[in-house]
Amino acid sequence: MIDVAQTSPDPVLAGAEDVARAAALDLAGAADVGDHLGVEREGELVVTHLFACTRLGYLGWRWSVTLSRALDSDVPTVNEAVLLPGEEAIVAPSWVPYKERLQPGDLSPGDLLPVEDEDPRLVPTYSFGDDPLDSDAKAQVRQVAQDLGLGRVRTLSIEGTDMAAVRWYEGDGGPESPLAKNAPESCWSCGFLVRICGHLADTFGVCANGNANDDGRVVSFDHGCGAHSEVKLARKQQPIPVPDHVFDTLTDDEFVSL
């Protein structure tokens, strides 16, 4: 059985609407405080009175005044009075850090986008080589020494590589793009596909067809487009050949032969 006393607001505090309104008026002024909207139970001896906000630009907001009292007293005390948004209030969108808002193409010349020291996409080069095709341990050591001395301090981690692969595969250069779904052939068999090396070499390459939409971009092997190197037009798709010029031999016009 539900104890009504545990769910209903304290009757003394619930009836102290005038005290709550006085607190709201002291905070906002008579012109900005509207009708009483109700009472909400916050605790055993704590309630909140809600009043409509009539201030311009604050449609759906409400004045929230919290009252409480001592167990042995019937005198309400104002704990807090604030302006809060209701369910239909217009509020600013949640803050999103700038790094999460950035999209490809947002950086302008001169802009800097530093990488955090603990970025999970990167690891020290000595802890994770970036050439899985190299089985020679000595060659791997030489590569590490080169990176530590004159080359890169960090390289892609397994997590960073996987994130790039998913992003590329699900993007415009992957198999689900409209261009790929309507392509006659896949990129893996195209003569314009430039192979890459490293952990992504088995799935991706770079398009080198200057007439293709993806020229200079990473594409998956199962991507494709209409500019495939082996595409052939059917006879009905080929342009109609232009006939030779016809000369009028019935007149005395002179023609200059080039």
C-alpha positions as a Python dict, from the first residue, in 0.01 Angstrom:
ca = {
    (1, 'M'): (0, 0, 0),
    (2, 'I'): (132, 346, -91),
    (3, 'D'): (166, 590, 198),
    (4, 'V'): (-3, 911, 79),
    (5, 'A'): (202, 1112, 328),
    (6, 'Q'): (516, 998, 150),
    (7, 'T'): (395, 1124, -192),
    (8, 'S'): (182, 1429, -116),
    (9, 'P'): (335, 1772, -48),
    (10, 'D'): (327, 1907, 306),
    (11, 'P'): (-13, 2081, 342),
    (12, 'V'): (127, 2377, 534),
    (13, 'L'): (390, 2450, 269),
    (14, 'A'): (152, 2372, -15),
    (15, 'G'): (-85, 2635, 119),
    (16, 'A'): (184, 2900, 143),
    (17, 'E'): (137, 3020, -214),
    (18, 'D'): (142, 3383, -102),
    (19, 'V'): (485, 3340, 57),
    (20, 'A'): (621, 3181, -260),
    (21, 'R'): (470, 3451, -483),
    (22, 'A'): (620, 3723, -267),
    (23, 'A'): (961, 3565, -314),
    (24, 'A'): (909, 3546, -692),
    (25, 'L'): (796, 3910, -704),
    (26, 'D'): (1099, 4014, -504),
    (27, 'L'): (1318, 3837, -759),
    (28, 'A'): (1147, 3942, -1082),
    (29, 'G'): (881, 4207, -1038),
    (30, 'A'): (504, 4198, -1082),
    (31, 'A'): (511, 4228, -1461),
    (32, 'D'): (711, 3908, -1502),
    (33, 'V'): (528, 3672, -1264),
    (34, 'G'): (211, 3506, -1389),
    (35, 'D'): (-36, 3244, -1269),
    (36, 'H'): (41, 2981, -1009),
    (37, 'L'): (112, 2655, -1197),
    (38, 'G'): (120, 2408, -911),
    (39, 'V'): (317, 2256, -624),
    (40, 'E'): (578, 1980, -637),
    (41, 'R'): (694, 1775, -339),
    (42, 'E'): (1071, 1781, -295),
    (43, 'G'): (1092, 1610, 42),
    (44, 'E'): (907, 1549, 367),
    (45, 'L'): (899, 1919, 458),
    (46, 'V'): (1013, 2071, 131),
    (47, 'V'): (794, 2182, -161),
    (48, 'T'): (838, 2391, -475),
    (49, 'H'): (579, 2639, -601),
    (50, 'L'): (580, 2710, -974),
    (51, 'F'): (464, 3036, -1136),
    (52, 'A'): (437, 3121, -1504),
    (53, 'C'): (700, 3357, -1642),
    (54, 'T'): (549, 3641, -1846),
    (55, 'R'): (879, 3807, -1933),
    (56, 'L'): (924, 3866, -2307),
    (57, 'G'): (1145, 3607, -2469),
    (58, 'Y'): (1090, 3347, -2195),
    (59, 'L'): (792, 3154, -2330),
    (60, 'G'): (756, 2825, -2143),
    (61, 'W'): (984, 2925, -1855),
    (62, 'R'): (863, 2935, -1495),
    (63, 'W'): (960, 3082, -1160),
    (64, 'S'): (1049, 2809, -915),
    (65, 'V'): (1027, 2893, -541),
    (66, 'T'): (1126, 2623, -291),
    (67, 'L'): (987, 2641, 63),
    (68, 'S'): (1062, 2439, 373),
    (69, 'R'): (975, 2445, 744),
    (70, 'A'): (1096, 2294, 1069),
    (71, 'L'): (914, 1992, 1202),
    (72, 'D'): (791, 2185, 1508),
    (73, 'S'): (700, 2505, 1319),
    (74, 'D'): (429, 2612, 1076),
    (75, 'V'): (630, 2907, 945),
    (76, 'P'): (753, 2848, 586),
    (77, 'T'): (1104, 2955, 489),
    (78, 'V'): (1216, 3041, 137),
    (79, 'N'): (1508, 2820, 42),
    (80, 'E'): (1552, 2915, -323),
    (81, 'A'): (1391, 3118, -598),
    (82, 'V'): (1509, 3069, -956),
    (83, 'L'): (1390, 3090, -1316),
    (84, 'L'): (1385, 2745, -1481),
    (85, 'P'): (1285, 2621, -1829),
    (86, 'G'): (973, 2414, -1864),
    (87, 'E'): (915, 2130, -2109),
    (88, 'E'): (812, 2374, -2387),
    (89, 'A'): (1076, 2638, -2313),
    (90, 'I'): (1322, 2750, -2577),
    (91, 'V'): (1670, 2682, -2441),
    (92, 'A'): (2019, 2690, -2584),
    (93, 'P'): (2147, 2356, -2718),
    (94, 'S'): (2376, 2150, -2499),
    (95, 'W'): (2738, 2257, -2510),
    (96, 'V'): (2951, 2046, -2741),
    (97, 'P'): (3333, 2084, -2721),
    (98, 'Y'): (3476, 2247, -3030),
    (99, 'K'): (3678, 1938, -3121),
    (100, 'E'): (3356, 1737, -3145),
    (101, 'R'): (3189, 2007, -3356),
    (102, 'L'): (3463, 2023, -3617),
    (103, 'Q'): (3387, 1864, -3951),
    (104, 'P'): (3617, 1789, -4245),
    (105, 'G'): (3675, 2115, -4431),
    (106, 'D'): (3627, 2341, -4126),
    (107, 'L'): (3996, 2418, -4082),
    (108, 'S'): (4114, 2730, -4264),
    (109, 'P'): (4474, 2816, -4358),
    (110, 'G'): (4661, 2903, -4040),
    (111, 'D'): (4417, 2724, -3804),
    (112, 'L'): (4574, 2488, -3550),
    (113, 'L'): (4412, 2172, -3412),
    (114, 'P'): (4644, 2026, -3144),
    (115, 'V'): (4621, 1657, -3056),
    (116, 'E'): (4595, 1564, -2689),
    (117, 'D'): (4887, 1380, -2534),
    (118, 'E'): (4665, 1086, -2440),
    (119, 'D'): (4479, 1066, -2771),
    (120, 'P'): (4386, 695, -2806),
    (121, 'R'): (4435, 713, -3183),
    (122, 'L'): (4812, 757, -3143),
    (123, 'V'): (5084, 559, -2968),
    (124, 'P'): (5463, 597, -2949),
    (125, 'T'): (5615, 457, -3266),
    (126, 'Y'): (5849, 226, -3074),
    (127, 'S'): (5550, 47, -2917),
    (128, 'F'): (5361, -24, -3236),
    (129, 'G'): (5515, -40, -3583),
    (130, 'D'): (5309, 66, -3882),
    (131, 'D'): (5420, -190, -4141),
    (132, 'P'): (5262, -533, -4082),
    (133, 'L'): (5406, -661, -4413),
    (134, 'D'): (5759, -638, -4277),
    (135, 'S'): (5843, -965, -4103),
    (136, 'D'): (6213, -886, -4066),
    (137, 'A'): (6271, -801, -3699),
    (138, 'K'): (6590, -611, -3776),
    (139, 'A'): (6415, -402, -4039),
    (140, 'Q'): (6147, -321, -3784),
    (141, 'V'): (6412, -208, -3537),
    (142, 'R'): (6571, 11, -3802),
    (143, 'Q'): (6232, 168, -3874),
    (144, 'V'): (6182, 241, -3505),
    (145, 'A'): (6525, 399, -3477),
    (146, 'Q'): (6452, 616, -3779),
    (147, 'D'): (6121, 733, -3633),
    (148, 'L'): (6276, 811, -3296),
    (149, 'G'): (6565, 1002, -3446),
    (150, 'L'): (6440, 1193, -3749),
    (151, 'G'): (6088, 1075, -3817),
    (152, 'R'): (5761, 1058, -3633),
    (153, 'V'): (5738, 1041, -3256),
    (154, 'R'): (5393, 880, -3267),
    (155, 'T'): (5205, 662, -3512),
    (156, 'L'): (4849, 533, -3543),
    (157, 'S'): (4737, 294, -3273),
    (158, 'I'): (4522, -8, -3349),
    (159, 'E'): (4221, 189, -3223),
    (160, 'G'): (4311, 488, -3440),
    (161, 'T'): (4352, 265, -3745),
    (162, 'D'): (4017, 98, -3683),
    (163, 'M'): (3844, 436, -3641),
    (164, 'A'): (3986, 558, -3973),
    (165, 'A'): (3888, 236, -4149),
    (166, 'V'): (3528, 257, -4024),
    (167, 'R'): (3504, 626, -4114),
    (168, 'W'): (3637, 569, -4467),
    (169, 'Y'): (3435, 255, -4528),
    (170, 'E'): (3109, 418, -4421),
    (171, 'G'): (3184, 742, -4608),
    (172, 'D'): (3157, 850, -4970),
    (173, 'G'): (3451, 628, -5066),
    (174, 'G'): (3288, 310, -4933),
    (175, 'P'): (3058, 52, -5091),
    (176, 'E'): (2731, 205, -4963),
    (177, 'S'): (2756, 541, -5139),
    (178, 'P'): (2509, 603, -5427),
    (179, 'L'): (2803, 626, -5668),
    (180, 'A'): (2928, 280, -5570),
    (181, 'K'): (2587, 115, -5577),
    (182, 'N'): (2537, 222, -5939),
    (183, 'A'): (2890, 140, -6055),
    (184, 'P'): (2945, -134, -6315),
    (185, 'E'): (3269, -256, -6152),
    (186, 'S'): (3455, -231, -5822),
    (187, 'C'): (3774, -37, -5754),
    (188, 'W'): (3981, -347, -5684),
    (189, 'S'): (3990, -426, -6056),
    (190, 'C'): (4039, -67, -6176),
    (191, 'G'): (4369, 31, -6335),
    (192, 'F'): (4350, 374, -6171),
    (193, 'L'): (4363, 230, -5817),
    (194, 'V'): (4691, 314, -5642),
    (195, 'R'): (4785, 61, -5376),
    (196, 'I'): (4885, 175, -5030),
    (197, 'C'): (5094, 3, -4765),
    (198, 'G'): (5042, -54, -4396),
    (199, 'H'): (4754, -196, -4195),
    (200, 'L'): (4484, -68, -4432),
    (201, 'A'): (4643, -200, -4751),
    (202, 'D'): (4408, -500, -4772),
    (203, 'T'): (4094, -285, -4782),
    (204, 'F'): (4174, 59, -4924),
    (205, 'G'): (4359, 233, -5204),
    (206, 'V'): (4372, 578, -5362),
    (207, 'C'): (4191, 677, -5681),
    (208, 'A'): (4418, 825, -5948),
    (209, 'N'): (4161, 887, -6222),
    (210, 'G'): (4149, 1261, -6292),
    (211, 'N'): (3802, 1222, -6445),
    (212, 'A'): (3652, 1047, -6141),
    (213, 'N'): (3478, 1210, -5847),
    (214, 'D'): (3713, 1033, -5606),
    (215, 'D'): (4040, 1140, -5769),
    (216, 'G'): (4307, 1170, -5499),
    (217, 'R'): (4081, 1022, -5230),
    (218, 'V'): (4086, 699, -5031),
    (219, 'V'): (3842, 440, -5165),
    (220, 'S'): (3759, 87, -5050),
    (221, 'F'): (3823, -201, -5284),
    (222, 'D'): (3446, -263, -5310),
    (223, 'H'): (3375, 100, -5391),
    (224, 'G'): (3323, 189, -5756),
    (225, 'C'): (3213, 450, -6008),
    (226, 'G'): (3131, 490, -6375),
    (227, 'A'): (3490, 593, -6457),
    (228, 'H'): (3629, 241, -6405),
    (229, 'S'): (3922, 168, -6635),
    (230, 'E'): (3754, -135, -6790),
    (231, 'V'): (3413, 17, -6855),
    (232, 'K'): (3294, -37, -7213),
    (233, 'L'): (2992, 125, -7370),
    (234, 'A'): (2734, -96, -7536),
    (235, 'R'): (2674, -34, -7903),
    (236, 'K'): (2347, 149, -7832),
    (237, 'Q'): (2529, 370, -7578),
    (238, 'Q'): (2804, 477, -7814),
    (239, 'P'): (2775, 819, -7981),
    (240, 'I'): (2647, 826, -8336),
    (241, 'P'): (2941, 885, -8573),
    (242, 'V'): (2938, 1215, -8760),
    (243, 'P'): (2906, 1162, -9138),
    (244, 'D'): (3162, 1303, -9381),
    (245, 'H'): (3103, 1646, -9532),
    (246, 'V'): (2899, 1648, -9852),
    (247, 'F'): (3009, 1873, -10136),
    (248, 'D'): (2759, 2020, -10381),
    (249, 'T'): (2896, 1928, -10726),
    (250, 'L'): (2605, 2084, -10917),
    (251, 'T'): (2737, 2438, -10893),
    (252, 'D'): (3055, 2612, -10996),
    (253, 'D'): (3157, 2704, -10640),
    (254, 'E'): (3527, 2675, -10579),
    (255, 'F'): (3655, 2477, -10282),
    (256, 'V'): (3985, 2524, -10119),
    (257, 'S'): (4149, 2198, -10023),
    (258, 'L'): (4357, 2210, -9707),
}
